């Protein structure tokens, strides 16, 4: 779960291109919710004035949240703008992505690039 979170936040911070599979999207979302709850619990125990930490964290990960959402919409063959439609975007986030390559890139589930290179001899 942490690996998916790090992949979204550090490797794809502002990446709005390509596709994100369901597992990447939901593992990131779950880890984000856990972090917010832990920060809120700690701030509640120490001092309610520390709730600013949650606001800073949320602002820091706002771009990756939007990015992974847009890439998730791309995986089901829709434009990233569909993330603005609340119920429909939730349905799309739960839907299996397009099999094979679509207009937004190759299928992230089927990464067979190494298999395709077998037998190819480069000079």
The first five atom37 places (N, CA, C, CB, O) and aatype in JSON, in Angstrom:
{
  "aatype": [20, 20, 20, 20, 20, 20, 20, 20, 20, 20, 20, 20, 20, 20, 20, 20, 20, 20, 20, 20, 20, 20, 20, 20, 20, 20, 20, 20, 20, 20, 20, 20, 20, 20, 20, 20, 20, 20, 20, 20, 20, 20, 20, 20, 20, 20, 20, 20, 20, 20, 20, 20, 20, 20, 20, 20, 20, 20, 20, 20, 20, 20, 20, 20, 20, 20, 20, 20, 20, 20, 20, 20, 20, 20, 20, 20, 20, 20, 20, 20, 20, 20, 20, 20, 20, 20, 20, 20, 20, 20, 20, 20, 20, 20, 20, 20, 20, 20, 20, 20, 20, 20, 20, 20, 20, 20, 20, 20, 20, 20, 20, 20, 20, 20, 20, 20, 20, 20, 20, 20, 20, 20, 20],
  "atom_mask": [
    [1, 1, 1, 1, 1],
    [1, 1, 1, 1, 1],
    [1, 1, 1, 1, 1],
    [1, 1, 1, 1, 1],
    [1, 1, 1, 1, 1],
    [1, 1, 1, 1, 1],
    [1, 1, 1, 1, 1],
    [1, 1, 1, 1, 1],
    [1, 1, 1, 1, 1],
    [1, 1, 1, 1, 1],
    [1, 1, 1, 1, 1],
    [1, 1, 1, 1, 1],
    [1, 1, 1, 1, 1],
    [1, 1, 1, 1, 1],
    [1, 1, 1, 1, 1],
    [1, 1, 1, 1, 1],
    [1, 1, 1, 1, 1],
    [1, 1, 1, 1, 1],
    [1, 1, 1, 1, 1],
    [1, 1, 1, 1, 1],
    [1, 1, 1, 1, 1],
    [1, 1, 1, 1, 1],
    [1, 1, 1, 1, 1],
    [1, 1, 1, 1, 1],
    [1, 1, 1, 1, 1],
    [1, 1, 1, 1, 1],
    [1, 1, 1, 1, 1],
    [1, 1, 1, 1, 1],
    [1, 1, 1, 1, 1],
    [1, 1, 1, 1, 1],
    [1, 1, 1, 1, 1],
    [1, 1, 1, 1, 1],
    [1, 1, 1, 1, 1],
    [1, 1, 1, 1, 1],
    [1, 1, 1, 1, 1],
    [1, 1, 1, 1, 1],
    [1, 1, 1, 1, 1],
    [1, 1, 1, 1, 1],
    [1, 1, 1, 1, 1],
    [1, 1, 1, 1, 1],
    [1, 1, 1, 1, 1],
    [1, 1, 1, 1, 1],
    [1, 1, 1, 1, 1],
    [1, 1, 1, 1, 1],
    [1, 1, 1, 1, 1],
    [1, 1, 1, 1, 1],
    [1, 1, 1, 1, 1],
    [1, 1, 1, 1, 1],
    [1, 1, 1, 1, 1],
    [1, 1, 1, 1, 1],
    [1, 1, 1, 1, 1],
    [1, 1, 1, 1, 1],
    [1, 1, 1, 1, 1],
    [1, 1, 1, 1, 1],
    [1, 1, 1, 1, 1],
    [1, 1, 1, 1, 1],
    [1, 1, 1, 1, 1],
    [1, 1, 1, 1, 1],
    [1, 1, 1, 1, 1],
    [1, 1, 1, 1, 1],
    [1, 1, 1, 1, 1],
    [1, 1, 1, 1, 1],
    [1, 1, 1, 1, 1],
    [1, 1, 1, 1, 1],
    [1, 1, 1, 1, 1],
    [1, 1, 1, 1, 1],
    [1, 1, 1, 1, 1],
    [1, 1, 1, 1, 1],
    [1, 1, 1, 1, 1],
    [1, 1, 1, 1, 1],
    [1, 1, 1, 1, 1],
    [1, 1, 1, 1, 1],
    [1, 1, 1, 1, 1],
    [1, 1, 1, 1, 1],
    [1, 1, 1, 1, 1],
    [1, 1, 1, 1, 1],
    [1, 1, 1, 1, 1],
    [1, 1, 1, 1, 1],
    [1, 1, 1, 1, 1],
    [1, 1, 1, 1, 1],
    [1, 1, 1, 1, 1],
    [1, 1, 1, 1, 1],
    [1, 1, 1, 1, 1],
    [1, 1, 1, 1, 1],
    [1, 1, 1, 1, 1],
    [1, 1, 1, 1, 1],
    [1, 1, 1, 1, 1],
    [1, 1, 1, 1, 1],
    [1, 1, 1, 1, 1],
    [1, 1, 1, 1, 1],
    [1, 1, 1, 1, 1],
    [1, 1, 1, 1, 1],
    [1, 1, 1, 1, 1],
    [1, 1, 1, 1, 1],
    [1, 1, 1, 1, 1],
    [1, 1, 1, 1, 1],
    [1, 1, 1, 1, 1],
    [1, 1, 1, 1, 1],
    [1, 1, 1, 1, 1],
    [1, 1, 1, 1, 1],
    [1, 1, 1, 1, 1],
    [1, 1, 1, 1, 1],
    [1, 1, 1, 1, 1],
    [1, 1, 1, 1, 1],
    [1, 1, 1, 1, 1],
    [1, 1, 1, 1, 1],
    [1, 1, 1, 1, 1],
    [1, 1, 1, 1, 1],
    [1, 1, 1, 1, 1],
    [1, 1, 1, 1, 1],
    [1, 1, 1, 1, 1],
    [1, 1, 1, 1, 1],
    [1, 1, 1, 1, 1],
    [1, 1, 1, 1, 1],
    [1, 1, 1, 1, 1],
    [1, 1, 1, 1, 1],
    [1, 1, 1, 1, 1],
    [1, 1, 1, 1, 1],
    [1, 1, 1, 1, 1],
    [1, 1, 1, 1, 1],
    [1, 1, 1, 1, 1],
    [1, 1, 1, 1, 1],
    [1, 1, 1, 1, 1]
  ],
  "atom_positions": [
    [[0.84, -1.19, 0.0], [0.0, 0.0, 0.0], [0.88, 1.25, 0.0], [-0.95, 0.0, 1.22], [0.59, 2.22, -0.71]],
    [[1.94, 1.23, 0.78], [2.84, 2.39, 0.85], [3.53, 2.6, -0.49], [3.89, 2.2, 1.97], [3.78, 3.73, -0.9]],
    [[3.85, 1.49, -1.19], [4.52, 1.61, -2.48], [3.64, 2.35, -3.5], [4.89, 0.21, -3.02], [4.12, 3.18, -4.26]],
    [[2.34, 2.03, -3.48], [1.42, 2.72, -4.4], [1.33, 4.2, -4.06], [0.01, 2.07, -4.34], [1.3, 5.05, -4.95]],
    [[1.3, 4.5, -2.77], [1.23, 5.89, -2.33], [2.48, 6.65, -2.78], [1.07, 5.98, -0.79], [2.38, 7.76, -3.32]],
    [[3.65, 6.05, -2.57], [4.9, 6.7, -2.97], [4.97, 6.86, -4.48], [6.1, 5.9, -2.47], [5.48, 7.86, -4.99]],
    [[4.45, 5.87, -5.21], [4.46, 5.95, -6.66], [3.67, 7.15, -7.15], [3.89, 4.66, -7.27], [4.11, 7.87, -8.05]],
    [[2.51, 7.38, -6.55], [1.66, 8.5, -6.96], [2.27, 9.83, -6.53], [0.25, 8.35, -6.37], [2.35, 10.76, -7.34]],
    [[2.7, 9.92, -5.28], [3.16, 11.21, -4.75], [4.53, 11.6, -5.26], [3.18, 11.17, -3.23], [4.75, 12.76, -5.61]],
    [[5.46, 10.66, -5.31], [6.83, 11.02, -5.66], [7.17, 10.82, -7.14], [7.78, 10.22, -4.84], [7.82, 11.67, -7.74]],
    [[6.72, 9.72, -7.73], [7.07, 9.46, -9.12], [6.13, 10.15, -10.11], [7.07, 7.97, -9.38], [6.56, 10.53, -11.2]],
    [[4.86, 10.31, -9.75], [3.86, 10.89, -10.66], [3.21, 12.11, -10.03], [2.8, 9.86, -11.03], [1.99, 12.26, -10.09]],
    [[3.99, 12.99, -9.42], [3.43, 14.11, -8.66], [2.44, 14.93, -9.48], [4.54, 15.01, -8.15], [1.31, 15.14, -9.06]],
    [[2.86, 15.38, -10.64], [1.99, 16.22, -11.48], [1.78, 15.58, -12.84], [2.6, 17.63, -11.64], [1.74, 16.28, -13.86]],
    [[1.66, 14.26, -12.87], [1.48, 13.54, -14.12], [-0.01, 13.38, -14.4], [2.19, 12.16, -14.08], [-0.73, 12.7, -13.66]],
    [[-0.46, 14.02, -15.46], [-1.87, 13.93, -15.85], [-2.03, 13.12, -17.13], [-2.47, 15.33, -16.04], [-3.13, 13.05, -17.69]],
    [[-0.96, 12.51, -17.59], [-0.98, 11.71, -18.82], [-0.87, 10.23, -18.47], [0.16, 12.13, -19.77], [-0.31, 9.86, -17.45]],
    [[-1.42, 9.41, -19.34], [-1.33, 7.98, -19.13], [-2.54, 7.45, -18.39], [-0.08, 7.64, -18.36], [-3.59, 8.09, -18.34]],
    [[-2.37, 6.26, -17.82], [-3.49, 5.56, -17.19], [-3.08, 5.07, -15.8], [-3.97, 4.39, -18.06], [-1.92, 4.74, -15.57]],
    [[-4.05, 5.02, -14.9], [-3.83, 4.48, -13.55], [-4.85, 3.38, -13.32], [-3.96, 5.6, -12.45], [-6.05, 3.59, -13.46]],
    [[-4.37, 2.21, -12.96], [-5.29, 1.11, -12.71], [-6.04, 1.31, -11.41], [-4.55, -0.22, -12.7], [-5.67, 2.15, -10.59]],
    [[-7.08, 0.52, -11.22], [-7.91, 0.65, -10.01], [-7.09, 0.49, -8.75], [-9.03, -0.37, -10.02], [-7.28, 1.25, -7.8]],
    [[-6.19, -0.46, -8.72], [-5.4, -0.73, -7.51], [-4.56, 0.49, -7.13], [-4.5, -1.95, -7.73], [-4.49, 0.85, -5.95]],
    [[-3.93, 1.12, -8.11], [-3.13, 2.32, -7.83], [-4.0, 3.42, -7.24], [-2.43, 2.82, -9.11], [-3.63, 4.05, -6.24]],
    [[-5.15, 3.65, -7.85], [-6.05, 4.71, -7.41], [-6.56, 4.46, -5.99], [-7.22, 4.85, -8.37], [-6.47, 5.34, -5.14]],
    [[-7.1, 3.26, -5.74], [-7.72, 2.99, -4.45], [-6.7, 2.81, -3.33], [-8.59, 1.77, -4.55], [-7.0, 3.16, -2.19]],
    [[-5.53, 2.27, -3.61], [-4.49, 2.17, -2.57], [-3.99, 3.55, -2.17], [-3.31, 1.29, -3.05], [-3.75, 3.82, -1.0]],
    [[-3.83, 4.42, -3.16], [-3.44, 5.8, -2.84], [-4.52, 6.47, -2.01], [-3.18, 6.6, -4.13], [-4.21, 7.12, -1.01]],
    [[-5.77, 6.32, -2.41], [-6.88, 6.94, -1.7], [-6.97, 6.43, -0.26], [-8.19, 6.68, -2.44], [-7.17, 7.22, 0.66]],
    [[-6.83, 5.11, -0.07], [-6.89, 4.53, 1.27], [-5.75, 5.04, 2.15], [-6.83, 3.01, 1.18], [-5.98, 5.39, 3.31]],
    [[-4.55, 5.09, 1.61], [-3.4, 5.59, 2.39], [-3.58, 7.06, 2.73], [-2.08, 5.37, 1.62], [-3.23, 7.49, 3.83]],
    [[-4.12, 7.83, 1.8], [-4.38, 9.25, 2.05], [-5.37, 9.44, 3.21], [-4.93, 9.93, 0.77], [-5.15, 10.27, 4.08]],
    [[-6.45, 8.66, 3.2], [-7.44, 8.74, 4.27], [-6.84, 8.34, 5.61], [-8.65, 7.85, 3.96], [-7.11, 8.98, 6.63]],
    [[-6.01, 7.3, 5.62], [-5.35, 6.87, 6.86], [-4.46, 7.98, 7.4], [-4.53, 5.59, 6.64], [-4.48, 8.26, 8.6]],
    [[-3.67, 8.6, 6.54], [-2.78, 9.69, 6.97], [-3.58, 10.85, 7.54], [-1.92, 10.17, 5.8], [-3.2, 11.42, 8.56]],
    [[-4.68, 11.21, 6.89], [-5.5, 12.32, 7.39], [-6.08, 11.98, 8.76], [-6.64, 12.64, 6.4], [-6.09, 12.83, 9.65]],
    [[-6.58, 10.75, 8.94], [-7.13, 10.36, 10.25], [-6.06, 10.36, 11.33], [-7.77, 8.98, 10.16], [-6.32, 10.8, 12.45]],
    [[-4.87, 9.88, 11.02], [-3.79, 9.87, 12.01], [-3.38, 11.29, 12.38], [-2.56, 9.09, 11.46], [-3.19, 11.59, 13.56]],
    [[-3.27, 12.15, 11.39], [-2.93, 13.55, 11.68], [-4.02, 14.23, 12.49], [-2.7, 14.32, 10.37], [-3.73, 14.99, 13.41]],
    [[-5.27, 13.96, 12.16], [-6.39, 14.57, 12.9], [-6.43, 14.06, 14.33], [-7.73, 14.29, 12.2], [-6.68, 14.82, 15.26]],
    [[-6.18, 12.76, 14.52], [-6.16, 12.19, 15.86], [-5.03, 12.78, 16.68], [-6.03, 10.67, 15.8], [-5.22, 13.15, 17.84]],
    [[-3.84, 12.88, 16.08], [-2.7, 13.44, 16.79], [-2.92, 14.91, 17.12], [-1.42, 13.28, 15.97], [-2.59, 15.36, 18.22]],
    [[-3.47, 15.65, 16.19], [-3.73, 17.06, 16.44], [-4.8, 17.23, 17.51], [-4.16, 17.77, 15.13], [-4.74, 18.17, 18.31]],
    [[-5.78, 16.35, 17.53], [-6.83, 16.41, 18.55], [-6.28, 16.1, 19.93], [-7.94, 15.44, 18.21], [-6.72, 16.69, 20.92]],
    [[-5.32, 15.19, 20.01], [-4.72, 14.86, 21.3], [-3.79, 15.96, 21.8], [-3.95, 13.56, 21.19], [-3.8, 16.3, 22.99]],
    [[-3.01, 16.5, 20.91], [-2.02, 17.5, 21.32], [-2.65, 18.88, 21.47], [-0.86, 17.56, 20.3], [-2.63, 19.47, 22.55]],
    [[-3.2, 19.38, 20.37], [-3.82, 20.7, 20.4], [-4.65, 20.89, 19.14], [-2.73, 21.82, 20.52], [-4.16, 20.63, 18.04]],
    [[-5.88, 21.32, 19.28], [-6.7, 21.57, 18.08], [-6.1, 22.64, 17.15], [-8.1, 22.0, 18.5], [-6.43, 22.69, 15.97]],
    [[-5.23, 23.47, 17.69], [-4.6, 24.49, 16.86], [-3.66, 23.87, 15.83], [-3.83, 25.49, 17.73], [-3.3, 24.51, 14.84]],
    [[-3.26, 22.62, 16.05], [-2.37, 21.94, 15.11], [-3.1, 21.37, 13.9], [-1.64, 20.84, 15.82], [-2.49, 20.7, 13.07]],
    [[-4.38, 21.62, 13.8], [-5.14, 21.15, 12.64], [-4.61, 21.77, 11.35], [-6.63, 21.48, 12.81], [-4.94, 21.3, 10.25]],
    [[-3.8, 22.81, 11.46], [-3.18, 23.43, 10.28], [-2.28, 22.42, 9.57], [-2.37, 24.68, 10.69], [-2.05, 22.54, 8.37]],
    [[-1.77, 21.43, 10.31], [-0.92, 20.4, 9.7], [-1.71, 19.62, 8.67], [-0.35, 19.45, 10.78], [-1.18, 19.29, 7.6]],
    [[-2.96, 19.32, 8.96], [-3.8, 18.6, 8.0], [-4.03, 19.45, 6.75], [-5.16, 18.22, 8.64], [-4.01, 18.94, 5.64]],
    [[-4.24, 20.74, 6.95], [-4.43, 21.64, 5.8], [-3.17, 21.7, 4.94], [-4.81, 23.05, 6.27], [-3.26, 21.7, 3.71]],
    [[-2.01, 21.75, 5.56], [-0.75, 21.8, 4.82], [-0.55, 20.49, 4.05], [0.45, 22.06, 5.77], [-0.18, 20.5, 2.87]],
    [[-0.81, 19.37, 4.72], [-0.68, 18.08, 4.05], [-1.63, 17.98, 2.86], [-0.94, 16.92, 5.04], [-1.24, 17.55, 1.78]],
    [[-2.87, 18.39, 3.06], [-3.86, 18.3, 1.98], [-3.46, 19.17, 0.79], [-5.24, 18.73, 2.5], [-3.61, 18.75, -0.35]],
    [[-2.95, 20.36, 1.05], [-2.48, 21.2, -0.04], [-1.27, 20.59, -0.74], [-2.12, 22.59, 0.48], [-1.12, 20.73, -1.95]],
    [[-0.41, 19.91, 0.01], [0.78, 19.3, -0.57], [0.43, 18.15, -1.51], [1.71, 18.81, 0.53], [1.12, 17.93, -2.5]],
    [[-0.63, 17.43, -1.21], [-0.99, 16.27, -2.05], [-2.19, 16.56, -2.96], [-1.3, 15.07, -1.17], [-2.73, 15.63, -3.56]],
    [[-2.6, 17.79, -3.07], [-3.75, 18.13, -3.93], [-3.46, 17.81, -5.39], [-4.09, 19.61, -3.78], [-4.32, 17.25, -6.08]],
    [[-2.29, 18.16, -5.87], [-1.95, 17.89, -7.27], [-1.88, 16.39, -7.55], [-0.61, 18.55, -7.63], [-2.43, 15.95, -8.56]],
    [[-1.21, 15.57, -6.69], [-1.24, 14.12, -6.96], [-2.65, 13.52, -6.88], [-0.35, 13.41, -5.97], [-2.95, 12.57, -7.61]],
    [[-3.51, 14.05, -6.01], [-4.88, 13.55, -5.93], [-5.6, 13.78, -7.25], [-5.65, 14.24, -4.77], [-6.27, 12.89, -7.77]],
    [[-5.47, 14.97, -7.79], [-6.1, 15.27, -9.08], [-5.47, 14.45, -10.19], [-5.99, 16.78, -9.39], [-6.16, 13.94, -11.07]],
    [[-4.14, 14.33, -10.15], [-3.43, 13.58, -11.19], [-3.83, 12.12, -11.25], [-1.96, 13.67, -10.95], [-4.09, 11.59, -12.34]],
    [[-3.89, 11.46, -10.1], [-4.27, 10.04, -10.11], [-5.74, 9.87, -10.51], [-4.02, 9.4, -8.72], [-6.11, 8.87, -11.12]],
    [[-6.58, 10.83, -10.16], [-7.98, 10.79, -10.58], [-8.13, 10.93, -12.08], [-8.77, 11.88, -9.88], [-8.92, 10.22, -12.7]],
    [[-7.37, 11.85, -12.67], [-7.41, 12.05, -14.12], [-6.89, 10.8, -14.82], [-6.57, 13.29, -14.53], [-7.49, 10.35, -15.8]],
    [[-5.78, 10.24, -14.33], [-5.25, 9.03, -14.95], [-6.22, 7.85, -14.81], [-3.89, 8.67, -14.33], [-6.28, 6.98, -15.68]],
    [[-6.98, 7.82, -13.7], [-7.99, 6.76, -13.51], [-9.11, 6.91, -14.54], [-8.57, 6.8, -12.07], [-9.59, 5.91, -15.09]],
    [[-9.53, 8.15, -14.8], [-10.55, 8.38, -15.82], [-10.02, 7.96, -17.19], [-10.99, 9.87, -15.84], [-10.77, 7.41, -18.01]],
    [[-8.73, 8.22, -17.45], [-8.14, 7.82, -18.73], [-8.15, 6.3, -18.88], [-6.7, 8.34, -18.84], [-8.31, 5.8, -19.99]],
    [[-7.99, 5.57, -17.78], [-7.95, 4.11, -17.85], [-9.28, 3.53, -18.32], [-7.58, 3.54, -16.5], [-9.3, 2.47, -18.95]],
    [[-10.37, 4.2, -18.02], [-11.68, 3.71, -18.49], [-12.09, 4.37, -19.8], [-12.76, 3.97, -17.42], [-13.24, 4.23, -20.24]],
    [[-11.16, 5.09, -20.42], [-11.41, 5.65, -21.74], [-12.14, 6.97, -21.74], [-12.18, 4.69, -22.54], [-12.7, 7.37, -22.76]],
    [[-12.15, 7.66, -20.61], [-12.85, 8.95, -20.52], [-11.84, 10.08, -20.35], [-13.86, 8.95, -19.34], [-10.7, 9.86, -19.94]],
    [[-12.27, 11.28, -20.65], [-11.45, 12.45, -20.43], [-11.28, 12.7, -18.93], [-12.07, 13.68, -21.13], [-12.13, 12.3, -18.13]],
    [[-10.2, 13.34, -18.56], [-9.96, 13.67, -17.16], [-11.0, 14.6, -16.58], [-8.62, 14.28, -17.01], [-11.15, 14.66, -15.36]],
    [[-11.71, 15.32, -17.42], [-12.73, 16.24, -16.95], [-13.91, 15.52, -16.29], [-13.23, 17.1, -18.1], [-14.68, 16.13, -15.55]],
    [[-14.06, 14.23, -16.56], [-15.15, 13.47, -15.96], [-15.0, 13.36, -14.45], [-15.21, 12.09, -16.57], [-15.95, 13.0, -13.76]],
    [[-13.81, 13.66, -13.93], [-13.61, 13.61, -12.48], [-14.46, 14.68, -11.77], [-12.12, 13.79, -12.14], [-14.66, 14.6, -10.56]],
    [[-14.93, 15.66, -12.5], [-15.74, 16.74, -11.92], [-17.2, 16.34, -11.72], [-15.67, 17.96, -12.8], [-17.95, 17.07, -11.06]],
    [[-17.62, 15.2, -12.27], [-19.01, 14.74, -12.11], [-19.03, 13.74, -10.95], [-19.56, 14.07, -13.45], [-18.57, 12.61, -11.11]],
    [[-19.54, 14.13, -9.79], [-19.36, 13.35, -8.55], [-19.75, 11.87, -8.6], [-20.14, 13.98, -7.48], [-18.87, 11.02, -8.43]],
    [[-20.98, 11.53, -8.82], [-21.41, 10.13, -8.74], [-20.86, 9.33, -9.92], [-22.95, 10.04, -8.71], [-20.41, 8.2, -9.75]],
    [[-20.88, 9.92, -11.1], [-20.4, 9.22, -12.29], [-18.9, 8.93, -12.18], [-20.68, 10.05, -13.55], [-18.46, 7.85, -12.59]],
    [[-18.12, 9.87, -11.65], [-16.68, 9.63, -11.51], [-16.41, 8.51, -10.5], [-15.96, 10.92, -11.07], [-15.45, 7.76, -10.66]],
    [[-17.23, 8.39, -9.47], [-17.09, 7.27, -8.52], [-17.38, 5.95, -9.2], [-18.03, 7.46, -7.31], [-16.68, 4.96, -8.98]],
    [[-18.4, 5.92, -10.03], [-18.72, 4.71, -10.78], [-17.58, 4.35, -11.72], [-20.03, 4.89, -11.58], [-17.2, 3.18, -11.83]],
    [[-17.03, 5.35, -12.41], [-15.91, 5.11, -13.31], [-14.66, 4.66, -12.56], [-15.6, 6.37, -14.12], [-13.91, 3.83, -13.06]],
    [[-14.44, 5.19, -11.36], [-13.27, 4.8, -10.57], [-13.36, 3.34, -10.12], [-13.14, 5.71, -9.34], [-12.34, 2.71, -9.87]],
    [[-14.58, 2.82, -10.03], [-14.78, 1.42, -9.63], [-14.85, 0.47, -10.82], [-16.05, 1.29, -8.82], [-14.83, -0.75, -10.65]],
    [[-14.93, 1.02, -12.02], [-15.07, 0.22, -13.23], [-13.71, -0.27, -13.7], [-15.75, 1.03, -14.34], [-12.7, 0.43, -13.57]],
    [[-13.68, -1.49, -14.24], [-12.43, -2.02, -14.79], [-12.01, -1.2, -16.0], [-12.58, -3.52, -15.17], [-12.85, -0.77, -16.8]],
    [[-10.72, -0.98, -16.13], [-10.2, -0.18, -17.23], [-10.31, -0.9, -18.57], [-8.76, 0.18, -16.97], [-10.55, -2.1, -18.63]],
    [[-10.11, -0.13, -19.64], [-10.13, -0.69, -20.98], [-8.99, -1.69, -21.14], [-10.02, 0.42, -22.05], [-7.87, -1.45, -20.7]],
    [[-9.29, -2.8, -21.77], [-8.25, -3.78, -22.05], [-7.47, -3.33, -23.28], [-8.85, -5.2, -22.25], [-8.05, -2.85, -24.26]],
    [[-6.18, -3.5, -23.23], [-5.34, -3.09, -24.35], [-5.11, -1.59, -24.36], [-5.97, -3.53, -25.66], [-5.45, -0.89, -23.41]],
    [[-4.54, -1.13, -25.42], [-4.21, 0.29, -25.56], [-5.46, 1.08, -25.92], [-3.12, 0.49, -26.62], [-6.25, 0.66, -26.76]],
    [[-5.62, 2.24, -25.26], [-6.67, 3.16, -25.67], [-6.01, 4.48, -26.05], [-7.74, 3.36, -24.54], [-4.78, 4.55, -26.13]],
    [[-6.79, 5.51, -26.29], [-6.21, 6.77, -26.77], [-5.32, 7.45, -25.75], [-7.32, 7.72, -27.17], [-4.59, 8.39, -26.1]],
    [[-5.35, 7.01, -24.48], [-4.55, 7.64, -23.43], [-3.28, 6.87, -23.1], [-5.38, 7.78, -22.19], [-2.47, 7.32, -22.29]],
    [[-3.09, 5.71, -23.71], [-1.85, 4.97, -23.49], [-2.07, 3.48, -23.38], [-1.18, 5.47, -22.26], [-3.19, 2.98, -23.54]],
    [[-0.98, 2.76, -23.11], [-1.08, 1.3, -22.99], [-1.76, 0.88, -21.69], [0.3, 0.66, -23.07], [-1.83, 1.65, -20.74]],
    [[-2.25, -0.33, -21.68], [-2.92, -0.89, -20.51], [-1.9, -1.08, -19.38], [-3.61, -2.25, -20.87], [-0.92, -1.81, -19.57]],
    [[-2.09, -0.44, -18.22], [-1.12, -0.59, -17.14], [-1.11, -1.99, -16.51], [-1.4, 0.43, -16.06], [-0.15, -2.35, -15.84]],
    [[-2.16, -2.77, -16.73], [-2.19, -4.13, -16.21], [-1.34, -5.08, -17.04], [-3.62, -4.64, -16.15], [-0.77, -6.04, -16.51]],
    [[-1.25, -4.83, -18.32], [-0.53, -5.72, -19.24], [0.77, -5.08, -19.68], [-1.4, -6.05, -20.46], [0.87, -4.54, -20.78]],
    [[1.76, -5.15, -18.82], [3.08, -4.59, -19.15], [3.96, -5.73, -19.65], [3.73, -3.88, -17.9], [4.78, -6.27, -18.92]],
    [[3.77, -6.08, -20.92], [4.5, -7.18, -21.52], [5.63, -6.68, -22.42], [3.56, -8.09, -22.31], [6.01, -7.36, -23.37]],
    [[6.16, -5.5, -22.14], [7.2, -4.95, -23.0], [8.44, -5.82, -23.02], [7.56, -3.55, -22.56], [9.12, -5.91, -24.04]],
    [[8.77, -6.47, -21.89], [9.94, -7.35, -21.85], [9.71, -8.59, -22.71], [10.25, -7.75, -20.41], [10.64, -9.05, -23.37]],
    [[8.51, -9.12, -22.7], [8.22, -10.31, -23.5], [8.3, -9.99, -24.99], [6.84, -10.87, -23.16], [8.74, -10.81, -25.78]],
    [[7.88, -8.79, -25.36], [7.93, -8.39, -26.76], [9.37, -8.21, -27.24], [7.15, -7.1, -26.98], [9.62, -8.25, -28.44]],
    [[10.3, -8.0, -26.32], [11.69, -7.8, -26.7], [12.45, -9.11, -26.89], [12.39, -6.96, -25.65], [13.56, -9.11, -27.41]],
    [[11.86, -10.23, -26.48], [12.52, -11.53, -26.62], [12.72, -11.83, -28.1], [11.7, -12.66, -25.94], [11.78, -11.75, -28.89]],
    [[13.92, -12.18, -28.45], [14.23, -12.52, -29.84], [14.66, -11.35, -30.68], [13.06, -13.17, -30.48], [15.17, -11.54, -31.79]],
    [[14.47, -10.13, -30.18], [14.92, -8.96, -30.93], [16.4, -8.73, -30.65], [14.08, -7.69, -30.56], [16.81, -8.62, -29.5]],
    [[17.18, -8.65, -31.71], [18.62, -8.43, -31.57], [18.9, -7.03, -32.07], [19.46, -9.51, -32.35], [18.64, -6.7, -33.23]],
    [[19.44, -6.21, -31.2], [19.77, -4.85, -31.58], [21.26, -4.77, -31.89], [19.39, -3.84, -30.46], [22.09, -5.36, -31.2]],
    [[21.56, -4.04, -32.93], [22.96, -3.94, -33.34], [23.72, -2.95, -32.51], [23.06, -3.54, -34.79], [24.91, -2.74, -32.73]]
  ]
}
